[in-house]
């Protein structure tokens, strides 16, 4: 299980939604959860590029929250 799924399992709630005329429960991650990753790309054992990927939340919310 990846880290984002583990975090999402603790921050959220079950919602009852209609699908094809049936009631089903769907997990919704909490809106205040902020989770991002840093991707590093190496070439010939040297760091070439670093990119930031936001999985949950926004970059602006991450900047406001601080380290």
PDB file of N, CA, C, O and CB in Angstrom:
ATOM      1  N   UNK A   1       0.855  -1.179   0.000  1.00  0.00           N
ATOM      2  CA  UNK A   1       0.000   0.000   0.000  1.00  0.00           C
ATOM      3  C   UNK A   1       0.897   1.237   0.000  1.00  0.00           C
ATOM      4  O   UNK A   1       1.834   1.324   0.793  1.00  0.00           O
ATOM      5  CB  UNK A   1      -0.970   0.001   1.232  1.00  0.00           C
ATOM      6  N   UNK A   2       0.616   2.179  -0.875  1.00  0.00           N
ATOM      7  CA  UNK A   2       1.462   3.367  -0.971  1.00  0.00           C
ATOM      8  C   UNK A   2       1.130   4.359   0.152  1.00  0.00           C
ATOM      9  O   UNK A   2       0.086   4.264   0.798  1.00  0.00           O
ATOM     10  CB  UNK A   2       1.290   4.039  -2.352  1.00  0.00           C
ATOM     11  N   UNK A   3       2.033   5.300   0.363  1.00  0.00           N
ATOM     12  CA  UNK A   3       1.912   6.246   1.470  1.00  0.00           C
ATOM     13  C   UNK A   3       0.671   7.115   1.345  1.00  0.00           C
ATOM     14  O   UNK A   3       0.005   7.385   2.345  1.00  0.00           O
ATOM     15  CB  UNK A   3       3.144   7.122   1.545  1.00  0.00           C
ATOM     16  N   UNK A   4       0.347   7.560   0.128  1.00  0.00           N
ATOM     17  CA  UNK A   4      -0.819   8.431  -0.027  1.00  0.00           C
ATOM     18  C   UNK A   4      -2.104   7.703   0.340  1.00  0.00           C
ATOM     19  O   UNK A   4      -3.020   8.309   0.896  1.00  0.00           O
ATOM     20  CB  UNK A   4      -0.907   8.954  -1.459  1.00  0.00           C
ATOM     21  N   UNK A   5      -2.184   6.406   0.035  1.00  0.00           N
ATOM     22  CA  UNK A   5      -3.376   5.636   0.415  1.00  0.00           C
ATOM     23  C   UNK A   5      -3.452   5.457   1.922  1.00  0.00           C
ATOM     24  O   UNK A   5      -4.539   5.487   2.497  1.00  0.00           O
ATOM     25  CB  UNK A   5      -3.375   4.264  -0.275  1.00  0.00           C
ATOM     26  N   UNK A   6      -2.309   5.273   2.564  1.00  0.00           N
ATOM     27  CA  UNK A   6      -2.299   5.132   4.025  1.00  0.00           C
ATOM     28  C   UNK A   6      -2.746   6.412   4.696  1.00  0.00           C
ATOM     29  O   UNK A   6      -3.505   6.375   5.664  1.00  0.00           O
ATOM     30  CB  UNK A   6      -0.908   4.743   4.521  1.00  0.00           C
ATOM     31  N   UNK A   7      -2.277   7.554   4.189  1.00  0.00           N
ATOM     32  CA  UNK A   7      -2.693   8.837   4.759  1.00  0.00           C
ATOM     33  C   UNK A   7      -4.176   9.078   4.526  1.00  0.00           C
ATOM     34  O   UNK A   7      -4.892   9.514   5.428  1.00  0.00           O
ATOM     35  CB  UNK A   7      -1.872   9.984   4.157  1.00  0.00           C
ATOM     36  N   UNK A   8      -4.630   8.793   3.320  1.00  0.00           N
ATOM     37  CA  UNK A   8      -6.024   9.035   2.986  1.00  0.00           C
ATOM     38  C   UNK A   8      -6.958   8.155   3.811  1.00  0.00           C
ATOM     39  O   UNK A   8      -8.103   8.532   4.060  1.00  0.00           O
ATOM     40  CB  UNK A   8      -6.256   8.796   1.503  1.00  0.00           C
ATOM     41  N   UNK A   9      -6.486   7.000   4.233  1.00  0.00           N
ATOM     42  CA  UNK A   9      -7.319   6.088   5.016  1.00  0.00           C
ATOM     43  C   UNK A   9      -7.662   6.676   6.377  1.00  0.00           C
ATOM     44  O   UNK A   9      -8.661   6.279   6.976  1.00  0.00           O
ATOM     45  CB  UNK A   9      -6.615   4.747   5.192  1.00  0.00           C
ATOM     46  N   UNK A  10      -6.869   7.603   6.879  1.00  0.00           N
ATOM     47  CA  UNK A  10      -7.100   8.181   8.199  1.00  0.00           C
ATOM     48  C   UNK A  10      -7.737   9.560   8.153  1.00  0.00           C
ATOM     49  O   UNK A  10      -8.232  10.050   9.167  1.00  0.00           O
ATOM     50  CB  UNK A  10      -5.810   8.261   8.944  1.00  0.00           C
ATOM     51  N   UNK A  11      -7.729  10.185   6.989  1.00  0.00           N
ATOM     52  CA  UNK A  11      -8.250  11.550   6.865  1.00  0.00           C
ATOM     53  C   UNK A  11      -9.356  11.574   5.817  1.00  0.00           C
ATOM     54  O   UNK A  11      -9.091  11.738   4.627  1.00  0.00           O
ATOM     55  CB  UNK A  11      -7.117  12.549   6.488  1.00  0.00           C
ATOM     56  N   UNK A  12     -10.571  11.414   6.258  1.00  0.00           N
ATOM     57  CA  UNK A  12     -11.688  11.448   5.328  1.00  0.00           C
ATOM     58  C   UNK A  12     -12.950  10.909   5.954  1.00  0.00           C
ATOM     59  O   UNK A  12     -13.039  10.726   7.168  1.00  0.00           O
ATOM     60  CB  UNK A  12     -11.360  10.666   4.085  1.00  0.00           C
ATOM     61  N   UNK A  13     -13.939  10.656   5.090  1.00  0.00           N
ATOM     62  CA  UNK A  13     -15.220  10.170   5.568  1.00  0.00           C
ATOM     63  C   UNK A  13     -15.920   9.403   4.457  1.00  0.00           C
ATOM     64  O   UNK A  13     -15.597   9.565   3.280  1.00  0.00           O
ATOM     65  CB  UNK A  13     -16.096  11.331   6.066  1.00  0.00           C
ATOM     66  N   UNK A  14     -16.878   8.570   4.837  1.00  0.00           N
ATOM     67  CA  UNK A  14     -17.668   7.822   3.878  1.00  0.00           C
ATOM     68  C   UNK A  14     -18.866   8.657   3.464  1.00  0.00           C
ATOM     69  O   UNK A  14     -19.539   9.244   4.311  1.00  0.00           O
ATOM     70  CB  UNK A  14     -18.116   6.468   4.464  1.00  0.00           C
ATOM     71  N   UNK A  15     -19.137   8.715   2.172  1.00  0.00           N
ATOM     72  CA  UNK A  15     -20.298   9.423   1.646  1.00  0.00           C
ATOM     73  C   UNK A  15     -21.214   8.423   0.952  1.00  0.00           C
ATOM     74  O   UNK A  15     -20.748   7.470   0.328  1.00  0.00           O
ATOM     75  CB  UNK A  15     -19.870  10.553   0.667  1.00  0.00           C
ATOM     76  N   UNK A  16     -22.497   8.643   1.064  1.00  0.00           N
ATOM     77  CA  UNK A  16     -23.460   7.799   0.380  1.00  0.00           C
ATOM     78  C   UNK A  16     -23.828   8.474  -0.940  1.00  0.00           C
ATOM     79  O   UNK A  16     -24.367   9.581  -0.941  1.00  0.00           O
ATOM     80  CB  UNK A  16     -24.727   7.550   1.265  1.00  0.00           C
ATOM     81  N   UNK A  17     -23.544   7.821  -2.052  1.00  0.00           N
ATOM     82  CA  UNK A  17     -23.821   8.386  -3.374  1.00  0.00           C
ATOM     83  C   UNK A  17     -24.690   7.404  -4.163  1.00  0.00           C
ATOM     84  O   UNK A  17     -24.731   6.209  -3.873  1.00  0.00           O
ATOM     85  CB  UNK A  17     -22.492   8.695  -4.143  1.00  0.00           C
ATOM     86  N   UNK A  18     -25.379   7.941  -5.165  1.00  0.00           N
ATOM     87  CA  UNK A  18     -26.215   7.108  -6.021  1.00  0.00           C
ATOM     88  C   UNK A  18     -25.453   6.730  -7.288  1.00  0.00           C
ATOM     89  O   UNK A  18     -24.908   7.593  -7.976  1.00  0.00           O
ATOM     90  CB  UNK A  18     -27.529   7.835  -6.375  1.00  0.00           C
ATOM     91  N   UNK A  19     -25.422   5.447  -7.584  1.00  0.00           N
ATOM     92  CA  UNK A  19     -24.816   4.964  -8.821  1.00  0.00           C
ATOM     93  C   UNK A  19     -25.757   3.954  -9.442  1.00  0.00           C
ATOM     94  O   UNK A  19     -26.065   2.919  -8.850  1.00  0.00           O
ATOM     95  CB  UNK A  19     -23.410   4.340  -8.566  1.00  0.00           C
ATOM     96  N   UNK A  20     -26.210   4.271 -10.652  1.00  0.00           N
ATOM     97  CA  UNK A  20     -27.119   3.387 -11.383  1.00  0.00           C
ATOM     98  C   UNK A  20     -28.361   3.038 -10.545  1.00  0.00           C
ATOM     99  O   UNK A  20     -28.855   1.910 -10.568  1.00  0.00           O
ATOM    100  CB  UNK A  20     -26.384   2.100 -11.795  1.00  0.00           C
ATOM    101  N   UNK A  21     -28.840   4.037  -9.815  1.00  0.00           N
ATOM    102  CA  UNK A  21     -30.042   3.846  -9.022  1.00  0.00           C
ATOM    103  C   UNK A  21     -29.832   3.131  -7.697  1.00  0.00           C
ATOM    104  O   UNK A  21     -30.799   2.851  -6.989  1.00  0.00           O
ATOM    105  CB  UNK A  21     -31.023   3.099  -9.812  1.00  0.00           C
ATOM    106  N   UNK A  22     -28.599   2.833  -7.354  1.00  0.00           N
ATOM    107  CA  UNK A  22     -28.304   2.143  -6.093  1.00  0.00           C
ATOM    108  C   UNK A  22     -27.498   3.050  -5.183  1.00  0.00           C
ATOM    109  O   UNK A  22     -26.720   3.882  -5.649  1.00  0.00           O
ATOM    110  CB  UNK A  22     -27.538   0.825  -6.350  1.00  0.00           C
ATOM    111  N   UNK A  23     -27.688   2.884  -3.886  1.00  0.00           N
ATOM    112  CA  UNK A  23     -26.895   3.628  -2.918  1.00  0.00           C
ATOM    113  C   UNK A  23     -25.596   2.867  -2.664  1.00  0.00           C
ATOM    114  O   UNK A  23     -25.612   1.685  -2.320  1.00  0.00           O
ATOM    115  CB  UNK A  23     -27.687   3.846  -1.590  1.00  0.00           C
ATOM    116  N   UNK A  24     -24.484   3.554  -2.839  1.00  0.00           N
ATOM    117  CA  UNK A  24     -23.188   2.954  -2.539  1.00  0.00           C
ATOM    118  C   UNK A  24     -22.396   3.937  -1.685  1.00  0.00           C
ATOM    119  O   UNK A  24     -22.637   5.144  -1.719  1.00  0.00           O
ATOM    120  CB  UNK A  24     -22.409   2.587  -3.849  1.00  0.00           C
ATOM    121  N   UNK A  25     -21.457   3.406  -0.928  1.00  0.00           N
ATOM    122  CA  UNK A  25     -20.607   4.249  -0.095  1.00  0.00           C
ATOM    123  C   UNK A  25     -19.279   4.470  -0.790  1.00  0.00           C
ATOM    124  O   UNK A  25     -18.673   3.541  -1.325  1.00  0.00           O
ATOM    125  CB  UNK A  25     -20.394   3.619   1.297  1.00  0.00           C
ATOM    126  N   UNK A  26     -18.833   5.737  -0.772  1.00  0.00           N
ATOM    127  CA  UNK A  26     -17.583   6.108  -1.430  1.00  0.00           C
ATOM    128  C   UNK A  26     -16.739   6.907  -0.447  1.00  0.00           C
ATOM    129  O   UNK A  26     -17.245   7.810   0.219  1.00  0.00           O
ATOM    130  CB  UNK A  26     -17.849   6.925  -2.735  1.00  0.00           C
ATOM    131  N   UNK A  27     -15.457   6.578  -0.357  1.00  0.00           N
ATOM    132  CA  UNK A  27     -14.556   7.267   0.551  1.00  0.00           C
ATOM    133  C   UNK A  27     -14.144   8.602  -0.060  1.00  0.00           C
ATOM    134  O   UNK A  27     -13.708   8.653  -1.210  1.00  0.00           O
ATOM    135  CB  UNK A  27     -13.318   6.399   0.862  1.00  0.00           C
ATOM    136  N   UNK A  28     -14.279   9.677   0.705  1.00  0.00           N
ATOM    137  CA  UNK A  28     -13.859  11.000   0.255  1.00  0.00           C
ATOM    138  C   UNK A  28     -12.755  11.496   1.182  1.00  0.00           C
ATOM    139  O   UNK A  28     -12.932  11.565   2.399  1.00  0.00           O
ATOM    140  CB  UNK A  28     -15.061  11.999   0.226  1.00  0.00           C
ATOM    141  N   UNK A  29     -11.631  11.835   0.595  1.00  0.00           N
ATOM    142  CA  UNK A  29     -10.488  12.312   1.362  1.00  0.00           C
ATOM    143  C   UNK A  29     -10.780  13.721   1.864  1.00  0.00           C
ATOM    144  O   UNK A  29     -11.393  14.520   1.157  1.00  0.00           O
ATOM    145  CB  UNK A  29      -9.192  12.287   0.508  1.00  0.00           C
ATOM    146  N   UNK A  30     -10.346  14.023   3.076  1.00  0.00           N
ATOM    147  CA  UNK A  30     -10.576  15.342   3.672  1.00  0.00           C
ATOM    148  C   UNK A  30      -9.929  16.429   2.823  1.00  0.00           C
ATOM    149  O   UNK A  30      -8.819  16.260   2.317  1.00  0.00           O
ATOM    150  CB  UNK A  30     -10.026  15.392   5.114  1.00  0.00           C
ATOM    151  N   UNK A  31     -10.633  17.542   2.673  1.00  0.00           N
ATOM    152  CA  UNK A  31     -10.171  18.639   1.825  1.00  0.00           C
ATOM    153  C   UNK A  31      -8.912  19.304   2.381  1.00  0.00           C
ATOM    154  O   UNK A  31      -8.113  19.845   1.617  1.00  0.00           O
ATOM    155  CB  UNK A  31     -11.275  19.675   1.669  1.00  0.00           C
ATOM    156  N   UNK A  32      -8.725  19.271   3.705  1.00  0.00           N
ATOM    157  CA  UNK A  32      -7.577  19.952   4.313  1.00  0.00           C
ATOM    158  C   UNK A  32      -6.295  19.124   4.270  1.00  0.00           C
ATOM    159  O   UNK A  32      -5.240  19.598   4.693  1.00  0.00           O
ATOM    160  CB  UNK A  32      -7.893  20.305   5.745  1.00  0.00           C
ATOM    161  N   UNK A  33      -6.372  17.896   3.766  1.00  0.00           N
ATOM    162  CA  UNK A  33      -5.183  17.055   3.681  1.00  0.00           C
ATOM    163  C   UNK A  33      -4.274  17.537   2.556  1.00  0.00           C
ATOM    164  O   UNK A  33      -4.720  17.723   1.423  1.00  0.00           O
ATOM    165  CB  UNK A  33      -5.573  15.582   3.463  1.00  0.00           C
ATOM    166  N   UNK A  34      -3.007  17.737   2.872  1.00  0.00           N
ATOM    167  CA  UNK A  34      -2.009  18.190   1.893  1.00  0.00           C
ATOM    168  C   UNK A  34      -0.927  17.126   1.824  1.00  0.00           C
ATOM    169  O   UNK A  34      -0.325  16.773   2.837  1.00  0.00           O
ATOM    170  CB  UNK A  34      -1.402  19.599   2.280  1.00  0.00           C
ATOM    171  N   UNK A  35      -0.685  16.617   0.624  1.00  0.00           N
ATOM    172  CA  UNK A  35       0.333  15.592   0.457  1.00  0.00           C
ATOM    173  C   UNK A  35       1.004  15.775  -0.898  1.00  0.00           C
ATOM    174  O   UNK A  35       0.337  15.820  -1.931  1.00  0.00           O
ATOM    175  CB  UNK A  35      -0.279  14.172   0.584  1.00  0.00           C
ATOM    176  N   UNK A  36       2.303  15.878  -0.883  1.00  0.00           N
ATOM    177  CA  UNK A  36       3.058  16.044  -2.128  1.00  0.00           C
ATOM    178  C   UNK A  36       4.280  15.150  -2.125  1.00  0.00           C
ATOM    179  O   UNK A  36       4.684  14.619  -1.091  1.00  0.00           O
ATOM    180  CB  UNK A  36       3.475  17.509  -2.324  1.00  0.00           C
ATOM    181  N   UNK A  37       4.858  14.996  -3.307  1.00  0.00           N
ATOM    182  CA  UNK A  37       6.054  14.184  -3.458  1.00  0.00           C
ATOM    183  C   UNK A  37       7.108  14.952  -4.227  1.00  0.00           C
ATOM    184  O   UNK A  37       6.798  15.865  -4.993  1.00  0.00           O
ATOM    185  CB  UNK A  37       5.731  12.865  -4.161  1.00  0.00           C
ATOM    186  N   UNK A  38       8.357  14.571  -4.016  1.00  0.00           N
ATOM    187  CA  UNK A  38       9.469  15.127  -4.780  1.00  0.00           C
ATOM    188  C   UNK A  38      10.006  14.017  -5.662  1.00  0.00           C
ATOM    189  O   UNK A  38      10.404  12.962  -5.170  1.00  0.00           O
ATOM    190  CB  UNK A  38      10.591  15.712  -3.845  1.00  0.00           C
ATOM    191  N   UNK A  39      10.017  14.257  -6.973  1.00  0.00           N
ATOM    192  CA  UNK A  39      10.544  13.268  -7.911  1.00  0.00           C
ATOM    193  C   UNK A  39      11.930  13.707  -8.341  1.00  0.00           C
ATOM    194  O   UNK A  39      12.129  14.844  -8.770  1.00  0.00           O
ATOM    195  CB  UNK A  39       9.607  13.093  -9.146  1.00  0.00           C
ATOM    196  N   UNK A  40      12.884  12.800  -8.223  1.00  0.00           N
ATOM    197  CA  UNK A  40      14.261  13.092  -8.603  1.00  0.00           C
ATOM    198  C   UNK A  40      14.630  12.249  -9.816  1.00  0.00           C
ATOM    199  O   UNK A  40      14.335  11.054  -9.868  1.00  0.00           O
ATOM    200  CB  UNK A  40      15.235  12.821  -7.423  1.00  0.00           C
ATOM    201  N   UNK A  41      15.272  12.877 -10.781  1.00  0.00           N
ATOM    202  CA  UNK A  41      15.689  12.171 -11.991  1.00  0.00           C
ATOM    203  C   UNK A  41      17.207  12.200 -12.067  1.00  0.00           C
ATOM    204  O   UNK A  41      17.835  13.257 -12.011  1.00  0.00           O
ATOM    205  CB  UNK A  41      15.053  12.806 -13.269  1.00  0.00           C
ATOM    206  N   UNK A  42      17.778  11.000 -12.197  1.00  0.00           N
ATOM    207  CA  UNK A  42      19.225  10.851 -12.235  1.00  0.00           C
ATOM    208  C   UNK A  42      19.675  10.409 -13.621  1.00  0.00           C
ATOM    209  O   UNK A  42      18.985   9.643 -14.293  1.00  0.00           O
ATOM    210  CB  UNK A  42      19.694   9.846 -11.174  1.00  0.00           C
ATOM    211  N   UNK A  43      20.828  10.894 -14.040  1.00  0.00           N
ATOM    212  CA  UNK A  43      21.494  10.419 -15.242  1.00  0.00           C
ATOM    213  C   UNK A  43      22.962  10.228 -14.901  1.00  0.00           C
ATOM    214  O   UNK A  43      23.633  11.139 -14.415  1.00  0.00           O
ATOM    215  CB  UNK A  43      21.307  11.413 -16.443  1.00  0.00           C
ATOM    216  N   UNK A  44      23.438   9.026 -15.165  1.00  0.00           N
ATOM    217  CA  UNK A  44      24.834   8.685 -14.862  1.00  0.00           C
ATOM    218  C   UNK A  44      25.186   8.999 -13.417  1.00  0.00           C
ATOM    219  O   UNK A  44      26.231   9.581 -13.127  1.00  0.00           O
ATOM    220  CB  UNK A  44      25.780   9.433 -15.796  1.00  0.00           C
ATOM    221  N   UNK A  45      24.300   8.607 -12.524  1.00  0.00           N
ATOM    222  CA  UNK A  45      24.460   8.765 -11.072  1.00  0.00           C
ATOM    223  C   UNK A  45      24.488  10.209 -10.599  1.00  0.00           C
ATOM    224  O   UNK A  45      24.893  10.485  -9.470  1.00  0.00           O
ATOM    225  CB  UNK A  45      25.715   8.094 -10.634  1.00  0.00           C
ATOM    226  N   UNK A  46      24.066  11.121 -11.443  1.00  0.00           N
ATOM    227  CA  UNK A  46      24.012  12.532 -11.049  1.00  0.00           C
ATOM    228  C   UNK A  46      22.577  13.019 -11.090  1.00  0.00           C
ATOM    229  O   UNK A  46      21.800  12.645 -11.969  1.00  0.00           O
ATOM    230  CB  UNK A  46      24.903  13.400 -11.967  1.00  0.00           C
ATOM    231  N   UNK A  47      22.240  13.858 -10.126  1.00  0.00           N
ATOM    232  CA  UNK A  47      20.901  14.428 -10.065  1.00  0.00           C
ATOM    233  C   UNK A  47      20.749  15.458 -11.173  1.00  0.00           C
ATOM    234  O   UNK A  47      21.505  16.427 -11.239  1.00  0.00           O
ATOM    235  CB  UNK A  47      20.626  15.064  -8.679  1.00  0.00           C
ATOM    236  N   UNK A  48      19.764  15.242 -12.046  1.00  0.00           N
ATOM    237  CA  UNK A  48      19.572  16.123 -13.194  1.00  0.00           C
ATOM    238  C   UNK A  48      18.400  17.069 -12.986  1.00  0.00           C
ATOM    239  O   UNK A  48      18.488  18.252 -13.316  1.00  0.00           O
ATOM    240  CB  UNK A  48      19.356  15.304 -14.452  1.00  0.00           C
ATOM    241  N   UNK A  49      17.298  16.550 -12.439  1.00  0.00           N
ATOM    242  CA  UNK A  49      16.092  17.350 -12.326  1.00  0.00           C
ATOM    243  C   UNK A  49      15.316  16.949 -11.078  1.00  0.00           C
ATOM    244  O   UNK A  49      15.307  15.782 -10.685  1.00  0.00           O
ATOM    245  CB  UNK A  49      15.219  17.196 -13.581  1.00  0.00           C
ATOM    246  N   UNK A  50      14.668  17.929 -10.464  1.00  0.00           N
ATOM    247  CA  UNK A  50      13.796  17.689  -9.314  1.00  0.00           C
ATOM    248  C   UNK A  50      12.459  18.337  -9.623  1.00  0.00           C
ATOM    249  O   UNK A  50      12.398  19.525  -9.941  1.00  0.00           O
ATOM    250  CB  UNK A  50      14.415  18.254  -7.978  1.00  0.00           C
ATOM    251  N   UNK A  51      11.386  17.559  -9.530  1.00  0.00           N
ATOM    252  CA  UNK A  51      10.050  18.100  -9.755  1.00  0.00           C
ATOM    253  C   UNK A  51       9.187  17.813  -8.535  1.00  0.00           C
ATOM    254  O   UNK A  51       9.353  16.797  -7.860  1.00  0.00           O
ATOM    255  CB  UNK A  51       9.410  17.501 -11.039  1.00  0.00           C
ATOM    256  N   UNK A  52       8.275  18.716  -8.272  1.00  0.00           N
ATOM    257  CA  UNK A  52       7.359  18.578  -7.148  1.00  0.00           C
ATOM    258  C   UNK A  52       5.996  18.163  -7.688  1.00  0.00           C
ATOM    259  O   UNK A  52       5.487  18.766  -8.633  1.00  0.00           O
ATOM    260  CB  UNK A  52       7.260  19.906  -6.329  1.00  0.00           C
ATOM    261  N   UNK A  53       5.411  17.139  -7.089  1.00  0.00           N
ATOM    262  CA  UNK A  53       4.118  16.619  -7.530  1.00  0.00           C
ATOM    263  C   UNK A  53       3.162  16.664  -6.348  1.00  0.00           C
ATOM    264  O   UNK A  53       3.432  16.075  -5.301  1.00  0.00           O
ATOM    265  CB  UNK A  53       4.247  15.163  -8.097  1.00  0.00           C
ATOM    266  N   UNK A  54       2.050  17.359  -6.516  1.00  0.00           N
ATOM    267  CA  UNK A  54       1.033  17.418  -5.474  1.00  0.00           C
ATOM    268  C   UNK A  54       0.028  16.303  -5.717  1.00  0.00           C
ATOM    269  O   UNK A  54      -0.625  16.274  -6.760  1.00  0.00           O
ATOM    270  CB  UNK A  54       0.329  18.809  -5.445  1.00  0.00           C
ATOM    271  N   UNK A  55      -0.103  15.380  -4.762  1.00  0.00           N
ATOM    272  CA  UNK A  55      -1.051  14.277  -4.882  1.00  0.00           C
ATOM    273  C   UNK A  55      -2.402  14.656  -4.280  1.00  0.00           C
ATOM    274  O   UNK A  55      -3.446  14.300  -4.828  1.00  0.00           O
ATOM    275  CB  UNK A  55      -0.499  13.019  -4.198  1.00  0.00           C
ATOM    276  N   UNK A  56      -2.390  15.368  -3.170  1.00  0.00           N
ATOM    277  CA  UNK A  56      -3.621  15.835  -2.528  1.00  0.00           C
ATOM    278  C   UNK A  56      -3.411  17.279  -2.102  1.00  0.00           C
ATOM    279  O   UNK A  56      -2.367  17.609  -1.538  1.00  0.00           O
ATOM    280  CB  UNK A  56      -4.009  14.936  -1.301  1.00  0.00           C
ATOM    281  N   UNK A  57      -4.372  18.133  -2.357  1.00  0.00           N
ATOM    282  CA  UNK A  57      -4.239  19.543  -2.021  1.00  0.00           C
ATOM    283  C   UNK A  57      -3.636  20.333  -3.165  1.00  0.00           C
ATOM    284  O   UNK A  57      -3.531  19.838  -4.287  1.00  0.00           O
ATOM    285  CB  UNK A  57      -3.395  19.710  -0.777  1.00  0.00           C
ATOM    286  N   UNK A  58      -3.239  21.571  -2.873  1.00  0.00           N
ATOM    287  CA  UNK A  58      -2.651  22.433  -3.893  1.00  0.00           C
ATOM    288  C   UNK A  58      -1.291  22.936  -3.439  1.00  0.00           C
ATOM    289  O   UNK A  58      -0.959  22.892  -2.254  1.00  0.00           O
ATOM    290  CB  UNK A  58      -3.579  23.615  -4.206  1.00  0.00           C
ATOM    291  N   UNK A  59      -0.513  23.414  -4.397  1.00  0.00           N
ATOM    292  CA  UNK A  59       0.791  23.969  -4.080  1.00  0.00           C
ATOM    293  C   UNK A  59       0.696  25.206  -3.213  1.00  0.00           C
ATOM    294  O   UNK A  59       1.538  25.429  -2.343  1.00  0.00           O
ATOM    295  CB  UNK A  59       1.531  24.291  -5.340  1.00  0.00           C
ATOM    296  N   UNK A  60      -0.339  26.020  -3.450  1.00  0.00           N
ATOM    297  CA  UNK A  60      -0.536  27.228  -2.644  1.00  0.00           C
ATOM    298  C   UNK A  60      -0.830  26.867  -1.191  1.00  0.00           C
ATOM    299  O   UNK A  60      -0.330  27.523  -0.277  1.00  0.00           O
ATOM    300  CB  UNK A  60      -1.682  28.081  -3.222  1.00  0.00           C
ATOM    301  N   UNK A  61      -1.625  25.844  -0.974  1.00  0.00           N
ATOM    302  CA  UNK A  61      -1.942  25.415   0.395  1.00  0.00           C
ATOM    303  C   UNK A  61      -0.700  24.887   1.089  1.00  0.00           C
ATOM    304  O   UNK A  61      -0.535  25.074   2.295  1.00  0.00           O
ATOM    305  CB  UNK A  61      -3.042  24.337   0.390  1.00  0.00           C
ATOM    306  N   UNK A  62       0.175  24.228   0.338  1.00  0.00           N
ATOM    307  CA  UNK A  62       1.415  23.725   0.911  1.00  0.00           C
ATOM    308  C   UNK A  62       2.331  24.867   1.321  1.00  0.00           C
ATOM    309  O   UNK A  62       2.974  24.806   2.369  1.00  0.00           O
ATOM    310  CB  UNK A  62       2.124  22.811  -0.079  1.00  0.00           C
ATOM    311  N   UNK A  63       2.394  25.904   0.500  1.00  0.00           N
ATOM    312  CA  UNK A  63       3.226  27.066   0.809  1.00  0.00           C
ATOM    313  C   UNK A  63       2.713  27.787   2.059  1.00  0.00           C
ATOM    314  O   UNK A  63       3.507  28.236   2.885  1.00  0.00           O
ATOM    315  CB  UNK A  63       3.259  28.036  -0.387  1.00  0.00           C
ATOM    316  N   UNK A  64       1.411  27.895   2.197  1.00  0.00           N
ATOM    317  CA  UNK A  64       0.816  28.562   3.363  1.00  0.00           C
ATOM    318  C   UNK A  64       1.072  27.747   4.632  1.00  0.00           C
ATOM    319  O   UNK A  64       1.345  28.311   5.692  1.00  0.00           O
ATOM    320  CB  UNK A  64      -0.708  28.768   3.157  1.00  0.00           C
ATOM    321  N   UNK A  65       0.983  26.421   4.521  1.00  0.00           N
ATOM    322  CA  UNK A  65       1.162  25.555   5.687  1.00  0.00           C
ATOM    323  C   UNK A  65       2.594  25.585   6.201  1.00  0.00           C
ATOM    324  O   UNK A  65       2.827  25.479   7.405  1.00  0.00           O
ATOM    325  CB  UNK A  65       0.769  24.127   5.346  1.00  0.00           C
ATOM    326  N   UNK A  66       3.549  25.730   5.297  1.00  0.00           N
ATOM    327  CA  UNK A  66       4.944  25.778   5.700  1.00  0.00           C
ATOM    328  C   UNK A  66       5.489  24.404   6.046  1.00  0.00           C
ATOM    329  O   UNK A  66       4.753  23.417   6.050  1.00  0.00           O
ATOM    330  CB  UNK A  66       5.109  26.700   6.874  1.00  0.00           C
ATOM    331  N   UNK A  67       6.801  24.345   6.342  1.00  0.00           N
ATOM    332  CA  UNK A  67       7.427  23.038   6.645  1.00  0.00           C
ATOM    333  C   UNK A  67       7.063  22.497   8.014  1.00  0.00           C
ATOM    334  O   UNK A  67       7.516  21.417   8.392  1.00  0.00           O
ATOM    335  CB  UNK A  67       8.926  23.152   6.551  1.00  0.00           C
TER     336      UNK A  67
END
